[in-house]
Amino acid sequence: MFILNPDPYSLPCYRIGPFTTRDLSINNCLPDSDRIDDYFNERFSGRDFIYTENGRKAINIALDYYNLEKDDVVTILTTSGNYYISGCVTREIEKFCRWSRQIVPETRAIIVNHEFGYPYKGLSALKRYKLPIIEDCAGSFFSNDANRETGNTGDFTIFSFPKMFPVQVGGLLLSNIKGALPGRYQLDKASLRYIKNSMSRNILCKQEIIRKREENYNTLRYLFESIGFSERFKPEPETVPGVFMFKTEGSNVDLPELKKFFWSHGIHCSVFYGEEAFFIPVHQALNEHDMGYFLEVMKLFIFNNRNEVQ
């Protein structure tokens, strides 16, 4: 059985990313390895890349390359077209200039956000604007589209490791522009070694990570469909989900209250603002009991709301 409405001092912790407390000691004891360099060199066909502290720093370095002025605009495009966008992206842009969700005369660069593991469609068509393109693959490390454009089209591509792997720090900035990246790492030696050691270990589990995330997604889809909620995004053959997102239209679910309720049960989550949709973890560290707990928390919230209405 699951303990619902637990004491706040005895909460579980289910993050959107797969890091758990147990991983702290595992990552601390790893031997030195640069295997991850070989993986990226092969995957990116010799294109330049640097490790960064996180995805935000990678965005910052990419934007800095363009010498933007305060009245310039960076346009953000997303897979869904919904206005939702992480403050991690907008706050970095605001350090340089303004941002918009539409291409306007003042647009000097485009950031394409491949949301939650789902690639933006029509990426190559954006080249007609003759503007720099930065691809945000923070939540789409392993995902690709049918034409294999994702992560290969932009002048820069950014990745965030904690969203896909059980690590606490780490990002990557990839460039298609020769000589555009800083000539040194943007990290202290200890952080760089942590990233290389942990990523060298985790990349060996690539196929298992992909398989498990797909399996967990299908389990959560089945569980939430059983109580009337359907998936928001439909996975395609080469998409690896970053979250499980479900729609709540017509259910009278108070999404801000649902967010508080899930967090009060130790489950990191959020509202997909701008739509009646909500997302929860789907990562590879979850098992069937964890996902069963998510379902029971959702059912309890619905039960409580019905009682309040009555």
C-alpha positions in Angstrom: 0.0 0.0 0.0 1.0 3.6 -0.5 1.0 6.3 2.2 -0.9 9.2 0.9 -1.0 12.7 2.5 2.4 11.8 4.1 4.2 13.7 6.8 6.2 16.5 5.0 9.3 15.3 6.7 9.0 11.8 5.2 8.3 12.6 1.6 9.7 10.6 -1.3 11.4 12.7 -4.0 10.6 12.0 -7.7 12.4 14.6 -9.9 11.7 15.3 -13.5 15.3 14.1 -14.1 16.5 10.7 -13.0 19.0 11.8 -10.3 18.5 10.2 -6.9 20.4 10.5 -3.6 21.9 7.1 -4.3 23.6 8.5 -7.4 25.6 11.0 -5.3 27.8 8.2 -3.9 27.9 6.3 -7.2 29.1 9.3 -9.2 31.7 10.2 -6.5 33.4 6.8 -6.8 33.7 6.6 -10.6 37.1 6.2 -12.1 38.5 8.9 -14.4 37.3 8.4 -18.0 37.1 10.5 -21.2 35.0 7.9 -23.0 32.2 10.5 -23.4 34.5 12.6 -25.6 34.7 9.7 -28.1 31.0 9.4 -28.1 30.4 13.0 -28.9 33.2 13.1 -31.5 31.5 10.2 -33.3 28.0 11.4 -32.9 28.7 15.0 -34.0 31.1 14.1 -36.8 34.0 16.2 -35.6 31.9 19.4 -35.0 33.2 21.5 -32.2 31.6 21.2 -28.7 32.4 22.3 -25.2 31.1 21.1 -21.8 29.2 23.7 -19.7 27.9 23.8 -16.1 24.3 23.5 -17.4 22.1 24.2 -20.4 21.6 27.8 -19.3 25.3 28.5 -19.6 25.3 26.9 -23.0 22.5 29.2 -24.2 24.4 32.2 -22.8 27.6 31.4 -24.7 25.7 30.9 -27.9 23.8 34.2 -27.6 27.0 36.0 -26.7 28.5 35.1 -30.1 26.0 37.3 -31.9 26.8 40.6 -30.3 23.1 41.4 -29.7 22.0 44.8 -28.7 19.2 45.6 -26.2 16.6 46.5 -28.8 17.3 43.3 -30.8 14.9 40.3 -30.5 15.5 36.6 -30.1 12.4 34.7 -31.3 11.5 31.4 -29.5 9.7 28.7 -31.4 8.5 25.5 -29.8 7.3 22.1 -30.9 3.7 22.7 -29.6 3.4 26.3 -30.6 2.0 26.9 -27.1 3.2 30.1 -25.3 4.8 28.0 -22.5 8.5 28.5 -22.3 10.9 27.9 -19.4 12.2 30.9 -17.6 15.6 29.3 -17.9 15.6 30.3 -21.6 13.9 33.7 -21.3 16.1 34.9 -18.5 19.2 34.2 -20.5 17.9 36.1 -23.5 17.0 39.0 -21.3 20.6 39.4 -20.3 21.3 40.5 -23.9 18.0 41.7 -25.5 14.3 41.2 -25.9 12.5 38.0 -26.8 9.3 37.2 -28.7 7.2 34.2 -29.7 6.9 35.5 -33.3 9.4 36.4 -35.9 9.4 40.2 -36.1 11.5 42.7 -38.1 13.8 43.1 -35.0 14.5 39.4 -34.8 18.2 38.7 -35.0 18.2 35.0 -34.0 15.8 32.1 -33.5 15.8 29.6 -30.6 14.0 26.4 -31.5 12.9 24.5 -28.4 12.5 20.8 -29.1 10.0 20.4 -26.2 10.1 17.5 -23.7 11.8 15.1 -26.2 9.5 16.0 -29.1 11.4 17.6 -32.1 10.2 20.8 -33.8 8.8 20.0 -37.2 9.9 22.0 -40.2 13.3 22.9 -38.8 15.1 23.3 -42.1 12.3 25.5 -43.5 13.4 28.2 -40.9 16.5 28.7 -43.0 14.5 30.9 -45.4 14.6 33.7 -42.8 18.4 33.7 -43.1 18.7 34.1 -39.4 21.0 32.3 -36.9 19.3 29.2 -35.4 20.0 27.9 -31.9 18.5 24.5 -31.1 17.4 23.9 -27.5 17.7 20.1 -27.1 17.8 20.3 -23.3 15.0 17.8 -22.9 15.7 15.9 -26.2 19.2 14.4 -25.8 18.4 11.2 -27.7 15.4 12.3 -29.8 15.4 12.8 -33.6 12.9 13.5 -36.4 12.3 11.4 -39.5 14.7 13.6 -41.5 17.4 13.6 -38.8 17.5 17.4 -38.6 17.2 17.7 -34.8 20.5 18.9 -33.3 22.1 19.0 -36.7 20.6 22.1 -38.3 21.3 25.1 -36.0 24.4 27.1 -35.8 24.5 26.1 -32.1 22.7 23.2 -30.2 22.5 23.1 -26.5 22.0 20.0 -24.3 21.3 19.6 -20.5 22.6 16.3 -19.0 20.5 16.2 -15.8 17.3 16.0 -17.7 18.3 12.6 -19.2 21.0 11.2 -16.9 21.4 10.7 -13.1 23.9 13.7 -12.7 23.7 17.0 -10.9 25.4 19.3 -13.3 26.4 19.4 -16.9 25.5 20.8 -20.3 27.0 20.8 -23.8 27.2 23.4 -26.5 27.6 22.2 -30.0 28.6 24.5 -32.9 28.3 24.2 -36.7 30.4 27.4 -37.0 34.1 26.6 -37.0 36.0 28.6 -34.3 32.8 30.0 -32.7 33.3 28.3 -29.3 35.5 29.7 -26.6 39.0 28.2 -26.7 38.7 26.9 -23.1 36.2 24.9 -21.0 33.7 27.0 -19.1 34.1 24.9 -16.0 36.5 24.3 -13.2 38.6 21.1 -13.4 36.6 19.3 -10.7 33.3 19.9 -12.3 34.6 18.9 -15.7 36.0 15.7 -14.3 32.7 14.9 -12.6 30.8 15.4 -15.9 33.2 13.4 -18.0 33.3 10.5 -15.5 29.6 10.3 -14.9 28.7 10.7 -18.6 31.3 8.2 -19.6 29.5 5.7 -17.4 26.0 6.6 -18.3 26.4 6.7 -22.1 27.1 3.0 -21.9 23.5 2.6 -20.8 22.1 4.5 -23.9 19.9 1.7 -25.2 18.6 0.8 -21.8 17.7 4.4 -21.0 15.8 4.8 -24.2 14.0 1.4 -23.8 13.1 2.2 -20.2 11.7 5.6 -20.9 9.6 4.3 -23.7 8.3 1.5 -21.5 7.5 3.9 -18.7 5.8 6.3 -21.0 3.5 3.5 -22.3 2.8 2.4 -18.7 1.8 5.9 -17.6 -0.3 6.4 -20.7 -2.2 3.2 -19.9 -2.6 4.1 -16.2 -3.8 7.7 -16.8 -6.1 6.7 -19.7 -7.8 4.3 -17.2 -9.0 7.3 -15.3 -9.9 9.4 -18.3 -6.7 11.4 -19.2 -5.0 11.1 -22.6 -1.5 11.9 -23.7 -0.7 15.4 -24.9 2.2 14.5 -27.3 2.2 11.3 -29.4 5.7 9.8 -29.6 7.1 9.0 -33.0 9.7 6.3 -33.8 12.8 8.3 -32.8 11.4 10.4 -29.9 12.6 9.7 -26.4 10.1 11.3 -23.9 11.4 13.8 -21.4 8.2 13.8 -19.4 4.8 12.2 -19.4 2.2 14.9 -20.2 -1.5 14.4 -20.1 -4.5 16.5 -21.1 -7.2 17.5 -18.6 -9.8 19.3 -20.8 -13.3 18.8 -19.6 -12.3 17.3 -16.3 -12.6 20.5 -14.2 -9.1 19.9 -12.7 -7.6 22.9 -11.0 -4.1 22.6 -12.4 -2.3 25.0 -10.0 -3.9 23.1 -7.1 -2.9 19.8 -8.8 0.7 21.0 -9.0 0.7 21.8 -5.2 -0.8 18.4 -4.4 1.7 16.4 -6.4 4.6 18.4 -4.9 3.2 17.8 -1.4 3.5 14.1 -2.2 7.1 14.4 -3.3 6.5 14.4 -7.1 8.1 17.1 -9.2 5.7 18.3 -11.9 4.3 21.3 -13.6 1.3 22.8 -15.5 1.8 23.1 -19.3 0.7 26.7 -19.0 -1.5 27.9 -21.9 -3.2 24.6 -22.2 -5.2 22.3 -20.0 -2.3 19.8 -19.6 0.1 18.7 -16.9 3.4 16.8 -16.8 5.1 14.4 -14.5 8.3 12.3 -14.5 8.8 9.4 -16.9 12.5 8.8 -16.5 14.4 5.5 -16.5 14.8 5.3 -12.7 11.1 4.8 -12.2 9.5 1.3 -11.7 5.9 0.1 -11.8 5.3 0.9 -8.1 6.6 4.5 -8.5 4.2 5.0 -11.4 1.4 3.3 -9.5 2.0 5.8 -6.7 1.6 8.7 -9.3 -1.7 7.2 -10.3 -3.0 6.9 -6.7 -2.0 10.5 -5.9 -3.9 11.7 -9.0 -7.0 9.6 -8.0 -6.9 11.0 -4.5 -6.8 14.5 -5.8 -9.8 13.8 -8.0 -11.6 12.2 -5.1 -10.9 15.1 -2.7 -12.2 17.6 -5.3 -15.4 15.7 -5.9 -16.1 15.7 -2.2 -15.4 19.4 -2.0 -17.9 20.1 -4.8 -20.6 18.0 -3.1 
